[in-house]
């Protein structure tokens, strides 16, 4: 008698989808209620005088904390789903063999959606060099990945609309493409640490097949992981923004960061270098600066400098780059950010 093989039981995804639907519903309800709740707490429960500096700062803080947290968690979840379709290995395969110019543009575009943080700069750099990707193309990717932060794009769109978001994306791409192209033309391969060229490739493993259930689970894990790392910094940033919102006179901020202060853009870039935050953590401060009268170009140049010119990333990259190339890398990005700041101030 022949025994038929037992059918492999299929996993039940209904629970995952039910939880996803409930989570989306709760997110939408919370997003509708955060502002009325903040006003009730400040003006009804605490009975603070409307228009006072304390009330203005506290209302801003209590409204912005849930708003930014909701936007942040929502954007991380959506982008994490997108990221499951893009791995560093697939990115290397797409960029392999591409010439400079086309390769720079493709690398900068892929940098938007490929998982990247400062701690992964070294292994990504080594992997790209190992795969034979030109140095300038590699740098276009490394520049675009942190500067054109997809979470920041979503938050900028929610707070300022499509125009600012589109210009932010375009300017970031231009910086990444142009900076990578310039570095490539300078032929600075000799300033890459010698051990990088000696690393042997281990090959790429088979492509991982993911179901939608897997993608949702990974996206939720990303929300918990990333949100758990940045929520304190976002809270501090909102606190700073609340103080600026309530207590810093608009005239003073306009005189320092307004369009008429030509020196404000380079000053903002220099001020941003020693700081360290991701783009999501900078959005609350940028929003308040613009609201209080700072020029959009100056505020966004400050954000780009904090994200793209951070000292921690420089220290990490020093492991694979000799000092002349590291200085050139940061100088070219700084010039690109300043040009972008002036461009923003001119058109907005």
PyMOL commands that set and color helices and strands:
alter all, ss='L'
color gray80, all
select helices_A, chain A and resi 14-45+53-83+88-95+102-113+118-130+135-147+150-160+162-185+189-191+194-198+212-247+250-257+264-273+279-291+296-308+311-317+323-347
alter helices_A, ss='H'
color red, helices_A
deselect
rebuild
show_as cartoon
